[in-house]
C-alpha cells in the first residue's frame, strides 16, 4: 500500500493497494487514520457525519487499486505530524466455497505519510 499527499498538500491523500499475493483480494473504501504519538500510532477519531461506500473492490493477483481520500472531510483539521492509513482486506478461502463470514482471512495494510 502507498499513500502521499496531493501536490497542493491539501488534506487529499492519493494512494494505491498493490496485490502482490498469488490470490485475489477484496477490500472496501473504509479505512482508519492513525497518528504517531510518543513512538506509537494511535487512532484519530472520525467526525460523526462520515460515511463510507460499502461496495466491495476486488483486486486480482498482480493488480492494484488506486484511490483518493479526503482526510480533512473525515477527520477535520489535523495537526502536523506522521500519519498512516490502515485498510482491511480479505483473502477469500476458495476451498470453503463462499464469501460468508469465516470463509475469508482478514488482514490489514498500512501506508504512512507526513502532514506539514
Residue frames as qw, qx, qy, qz and C-alpha x, y, z in Angstrom:
[[0.000, 0.892, 0.452, 0.000, 0.00, 0.00, 0.00],
 [0.417, 0.067, -0.006, 0.906, 1.21, 3.51, -0.70],
 [0.057, -0.889, -0.453, 0.034, -0.10, 6.95, 0.21],
 [0.410, -0.037, 0.014, 0.911, 1.03, 10.53, -0.43],
 [0.131, 0.705, 0.326, -0.616, -0.49, 13.97, -0.11],
 [0.563, 0.717, 0.341, 0.228, -1.54, 15.56, -3.38],
 [0.559, 0.296, 0.011, 0.774, 0.84, 18.10, -4.88],
 [0.111, -0.697, -0.056, -0.706, -1.06, 21.07, -3.44],
 [0.295, 0.073, -0.756, 0.580, -0.60, 19.48, 0.01],
 [0.576, -0.339, 0.000, -0.744, -4.25, 19.74, 0.97],
 [0.520, -0.237, 0.732, -0.370, -5.79, 17.01, 3.06],
 [0.884, 0.332, -0.079, -0.320, -6.28, 14.81, -0.01],
 [0.448, -0.458, 0.755, 0.142, -4.27, 11.59, 0.03],
 [0.756, 0.425, -0.357, -0.346, -3.62, 9.65, -3.15],
 [0.425, -0.432, 0.789, -0.096, -2.77, 6.02, -2.70],
 [0.723, 0.249, -0.526, -0.372, -2.91, 2.52, -4.03],
 [0.755, -0.304, 0.556, -0.168, -3.17, -1.03, -2.80],
 [0.431, 0.506, -0.696, -0.272, -0.90, -3.42, -4.70],
 [0.932, -0.148, 0.216, -0.248, -1.88, -7.08, -4.63],
 [0.224, 0.639, -0.734, -0.052, 1.47, -8.86, -4.61],
 [0.597, -0.156, 0.743, -0.259, -0.08, -12.12, -3.40],
 [0.026, 0.068, -0.894, -0.442, -0.93, -15.13, -5.54],
 [0.040, 0.528, 0.843, -0.099, -4.61, -14.84, -4.56],
 [0.063, -0.608, -0.333, -0.718, -7.33, -12.33, -5.38],
 [0.202, -0.258, -0.606, 0.725, -8.17, -9.98, -2.51],
 [0.116, -0.733, -0.530, -0.410, -11.21, -7.91, -1.63],
 [0.264, -0.197, -0.374, 0.867, -11.39, -4.56, 0.15],
 [0.034, 0.838, 0.538, 0.083, -13.67, -1.57, 0.53],
 [0.212, 0.743, -0.011, 0.634, -13.40, 2.19, 0.89],
 [0.587, -0.796, -0.040, -0.141, -13.44, 2.22, 4.70],
 [0.634, 0.329, -0.423, 0.558, -10.13, 2.99, 6.39],
 [0.560, -0.768, -0.216, 0.223, -8.75, 4.14, 9.72],
 [0.343, 0.767, -0.235, 0.488, -6.38, 7.07, 10.22],
 [0.766, -0.523, -0.194, 0.320, -3.69, 6.89, 12.89],
 [0.150, 0.909, -0.244, 0.302, -1.16, 9.49, 14.11],
 [0.726, 0.093, -0.484, 0.480, 2.27, 8.85, 15.62],
 [0.367, -0.813, 0.118, -0.436, 2.30, 9.97, 19.29],
 [0.488, -0.652, 0.550, -0.184, 5.16, 9.21, 21.67],
 [0.058, -0.416, 0.889, 0.183, 6.55, 6.49, 19.40],
 [0.282, 0.245, 0.927, -0.040, 3.25, 4.64, 18.83],
 [0.199, -0.198, -0.505, -0.816, 0.44, 5.04, 16.33],
 [0.178, 0.342, 0.733, -0.560, -2.95, 5.86, 17.85],
 [0.184, 0.552, 0.732, 0.355, -6.30, 6.07, 16.08],
 [0.054, 0.025, 0.012, -0.998, -7.61, 9.52, 15.15],
 [0.311, 0.460, 0.736, -0.387, -11.35, 9.84, 15.94],
 [0.147, 0.334, 0.640, 0.676, -13.54, 10.31, 12.85],
 [0.294, -0.002, 0.087, -0.952, -16.12, 13.07, 12.58],
 [0.462, 0.202, 0.755, -0.419, -19.63, 11.77, 13.33],
 [0.603, 0.579, 0.122, -0.535, -21.07, 12.64, 9.92],
 [0.157, 0.530, -0.738, -0.386, -18.69, 10.48, 7.87],
 [0.876, 0.141, 0.391, -0.244, -19.99, 7.52, 5.88],
 [0.153, -0.423, 0.773, 0.447, -18.22, 5.14, 3.53],
 [0.738, 0.272, -0.354, -0.506, -19.44, 3.45, 0.36],
 [0.688, -0.310, 0.630, -0.184, -19.80, -0.19, 1.36],
 [0.834, 0.485, -0.175, -0.197, -19.17, -1.54, -2.14],
 [0.835, -0.311, 0.384, 0.244, -16.65, -4.35, -2.48],
 [0.357, 0.810, -0.415, -0.211, -13.49, -3.79, -4.51],
 [0.959, -0.055, 0.236, 0.150, -11.81, -6.90, -5.89],
 [0.096, 0.832, -0.509, -0.197, -8.09, -6.67, -6.66],
 [0.972, 0.208, -0.106, -0.011, -6.83, -9.56, -8.74],
 [0.792, -0.384, 0.222, 0.420, -3.43, -11.10, -8.09],
 [0.564, 0.061, 0.316, 0.760, -0.76, -8.78, -9.55],
 [0.080, 0.720, 0.381, 0.574, -3.15, -5.82, -9.95],
 [0.218, -0.137, -0.414, 0.873, -3.64, -2.62, -7.97],
 [0.075, -0.797, -0.574, -0.172, -6.49, -0.36, -6.91],
 [0.271, 0.193, -0.135, 0.933, -5.93, 3.41, -6.71],
 [0.246, -0.766, -0.593, 0.042, -7.87, 5.80, -4.52],
 [0.114, 0.451, -0.139, 0.874, -8.18, 9.40, -3.31],
 [0.446, -0.575, -0.644, 0.236, -9.14, 10.10, 0.29],
 [0.048, -0.707, 0.023, -0.705, -10.24, 13.47, 1.63],
 [0.532, -0.223, -0.672, 0.463, -8.96, 13.04, 5.18],
 [0.021, -0.075, 0.219, -0.973, -9.97, 16.62, 6.01],
 [0.578, -0.239, -0.327, -0.709, -13.63, 15.77, 5.34],
 [0.779, -0.238, -0.578, -0.048, -13.44, 12.67, 7.51],
 [0.672, -0.298, -0.434, 0.521, -11.24, 14.00, 10.32],
 [0.137, -0.976, -0.157, 0.069, -11.39, 17.81, 10.23],
 [0.215, 0.875, -0.382, 0.207, -8.31, 19.97, 10.74],
 [0.942, -0.187, -0.137, 0.245, -5.31, 17.82, 11.56],
 [0.295, -0.882, 0.313, 0.191, -2.11, 18.96, 13.22],
 [0.465, 0.663, -0.584, -0.052, 1.27, 18.43, 11.57],
 [0.594, -0.418, 0.667, -0.165, 2.76, 15.01, 12.14],
 [0.132, 0.232, -0.919, -0.290, 3.33, 11.47, 10.89],
 [0.729, 0.100, 0.269, -0.621, 0.14, 9.65, 9.92],
 [0.023, -0.138, 0.939, 0.313, -0.80, 6.31, 8.49],
 [0.719, 0.059, -0.147, -0.677, -3.83, 4.89, 6.77],
 [0.267, -0.130, 0.947, -0.123, -4.89, 1.41, 7.84],
 [0.672, 0.194, -0.230, -0.677, -7.13, -0.54, 5.50],
 [0.657, -0.090, 0.727, -0.177, -8.56, -4.04, 5.83],
 [0.553, 0.352, -0.549, -0.519, -8.67, -6.57, 3.04],
 [0.810, -0.104, 0.500, -0.289, -9.85, -10.14, 2.76],
 [0.197, 0.343, -0.854, -0.338, -8.42, -13.18, 1.03],
 [0.833, -0.017, 0.043, -0.551, -11.35, -15.43, 0.24],
 [0.371, -0.282, 0.885, -0.003, -10.80, -19.10, 1.03],
 [0.559, 0.238, -0.479, -0.633, -11.95, -20.65, -2.24],
 [0.314, 0.026, -0.949, 0.028, -11.85, -24.13, -0.72],
 [0.131, 0.280, 0.717, -0.625, -14.61, -23.02, 1.68],
 [0.177, 0.399, 0.804, 0.402, -16.70, -22.03, -1.32],
 [0.042, -0.846, -0.480, -0.229, -18.39, -18.77, -0.35],
 [0.200, 0.523, -0.184, 0.808, -17.95, -15.20, 0.91],
 [0.611, -0.693, -0.311, -0.221, -19.80, -15.81, 4.18],
 [0.265, -0.810, 0.422, -0.309, -18.20, -14.65, 7.42],
 [0.739, -0.400, 0.542, -0.021, -15.46, -17.04, 8.44],
 [0.859, 0.333, 0.336, 0.197, -14.70, -18.00, 4.85],
 [0.469, 0.768, -0.091, 0.427, -12.20, -15.20, 4.30],
 [0.670, -0.310, -0.247, 0.628, -8.98, -14.30, 6.09],
 [0.012, 0.984, 0.133, 0.121, -8.92, -10.65, 7.18],
 [0.683, -0.123, -0.040, 0.719, -5.63, -8.78, 7.04],
 [0.012, 0.958, 0.139, -0.250, -4.56, -5.13, 7.02],
 [0.637, 0.328, 0.088, 0.692, -2.22, -2.95, 5.00],
 [0.250, -0.853, -0.182, 0.420, -0.82, 0.43, 6.02],
 [0.539, 0.518, 0.122, 0.653, 0.75, 3.43, 4.34],
 [0.406, -0.648, -0.246, 0.595, 2.49, 6.30, 6.14],
 [0.339, 0.650, 0.212, 0.646, 2.72, 9.97, 5.16],
 [0.338, -0.296, -0.344, 0.825, 3.59, 13.32, 6.76],
 [0.030, 0.884, 0.405, 0.231, 1.35, 16.35, 7.20],
 [0.455, 0.082, -0.176, 0.869, 3.29, 19.61, 7.47]]
